[in-house]
Every structure is written in C-alpha cells, then in structure tokens.
C-alpha cells in the first residue's frame, strides 16, 4: 500500500516558481516603503495644502479640542493638534477635558500632568482646562449627560471665541463610554446650534488597523489620493468649498517627538503597554478627520 507523506516546508518552497518569489519580494518592499513615503509626503510636502488640511482648521483663530480624560490629547489627537498649531503659530489652541480622570483617585495629579502636556503641544496654558463636575466623573460604565456637556462646550466657545472644534467621532477611538458621550454631545451641538463653529471628528478604526504604525496610512489616504496628486502638481493656498469636509494630518519626526514629549508629562499613565502604544499606534503618527454636517433647515437651535 502506498504511503503518503506531507511535504516538508523546504519542499513546499521549492514548488513555488522563482518568478512568483520575485513578485512576492517586490510586493513586500512596496508594502514597507509606501507608508513611509506617504507619511513623508503628507508631513513635509503637502500637509499644509488646503485640500489636505482645510482652511477651517489651519486658518482658525481659536481652535478647541474637546476630550474626556487627561492624556487623550496626546494619545489620540496629537497629529491634528500639531498639524494646526505647529504649522500656524497665529492659531490659539485650547483644550477642554470633561474630567480630571479621577477613576483611581489621582485626579489632582492628572490635572497637573495635563498642564505639562499642553505646554509640550503648544496649547495655551490659560486654555488648558480639566473639569471636575460631579456629573462628569471618569467612569468606564457611565454615559455622561450630553446636554450638560453641550452647554459647557457652548460656554467655552463663546468665552474663547472658538471658530473650530476637534473631538471624538461616535466610536470614541477606544470605545470608552465617556469618549462616546463627549462625541454625541459635541456632534449634536455642532450640527444643530446656530452659533456652533465648524467641527471635525477623529475617525475610529477597527482594532487591527489601530496598531499598524504607518501600515494603515495608504488605506486611510485613499479618499485623499487625487487631492494629494493635485497638491503635488498644483500647490494651492485655498480649497474648493467641497474639499473642506475631510482632513488628513501626519506627524513629521519633529512633531512625533513633541507627541512623545507631551505624553511623557503623564507619568502616572506611562505603563509598559503605553510605551508600545506610543510606537505602534496609528493615532500618534497620523489622524484623519471628518466634518460634522449641519442639520437641515428647521432643526437648528439658538
């Protein structure tokens, strides 16, 4: 009786044609080089073009980032913050954090750490605020009062004359319930309130895409392909109105260093897994943002 045996790995390799191996090798090289090249182009060449970073953000007078906890600003939003503030020093940046992150009883320490992070990111220290409202305490099981958040945001928009906001999208990047509550409140405010400034939200991705360093950048940049090509061929200082609905910001090496410096101001949160996060997370290398659409006529508030 004929006895069949499974081929060894070396035998399987030998079965693959040499031409196929060459194409596989070329594909691997492209997969490694393309994200790095694309990051360089966006960070250093076309990143300030209005088709990549809309003038509503880059030319804002007073930018406001709205988050849930101290350290959100550098874990998730640093490419956006630095993409605006490091490129245009005339923009005044503000950070409104809805809690002190007191889930483990160290809220006062985390508020102090936040001030150092704001300095590293170029955010105005007088506009680096972490609230300690009794109804907005850090808790991964509690959905915050969205009407309360919207009212607080509106008060700061008026106080600081904010003309652009950046916050979480509905997924909250990490799925944290407090992040998602902030998103729901700000998006509702931005879409329905007459005095609300233009608002962009940070795109949440699936977990496998989140930890790919620059590997996810080519896929993320697909909606921007023609804009990048146009920006390379025909640099412009202004964009067509329809080009202001998305934004893409990539950290240069300098801005990545600032991102790490900002997170270093949060030593209470610097665990071993955060060390890895600051290397492999797409959110410390690049951000893609989407503009919150305005509600149709008759649905806005005053």
Number of C-alpha atoms within 10 A of each C-alpha: 3 4 4 6 6 7 9 9 9 8 10 10 12 10 9 10 9 11 9 10 12 11 11 12 12 11 12 11 11 13 13 12 12 15 19 15 13 18 22 17 16 22 22 14 15 22 26 24 23 24 29 24 27 25 19 19 27 23 19 22 18 18 29 28 23 26 26 29 24 29 24 18 27 29 20 25 27 28 31 30 29 25 25 26 22 18 14 16 12 14 19 19 29 25 25 22 24 27 26 26 25 18 12 8 11 12 20 14 15 23 25 15 21 29 22 19 27 25 15 20 24 18 24 15 16 11 17 21 20 24 17 18 11 8 14 21 21 23 16 12 9 14 16 22 15 19 14 14 22 20 14 15 24 20 12 15 20 12 9 17 14 22 20 22 28 26 26 29 25 19 19 25 20 15 13 16 20 25 26 23 23 28 27 23 19 31 25 19 26 26 21 20 18 14 15 24 20 19 27 27 25 25 18 20 17 10 10 8 17 19 19 15 19 24 20 18 22 18 11 17 19 11 12 18 13 12 20 23 12 15 20 14 9 10 16 14 11 13 16 9 9 8 17 19 17 19 24 25 26 29 27 21 13 9 21 20 12 22 27 20 17 25 28 19 22 21 11 11 16 13 10 8 9 14 14 11 17 21 17 17 21 24 30 25 27 27 25 23 22 17 20 21 14 19 15 9 7 7 11 16 12 7
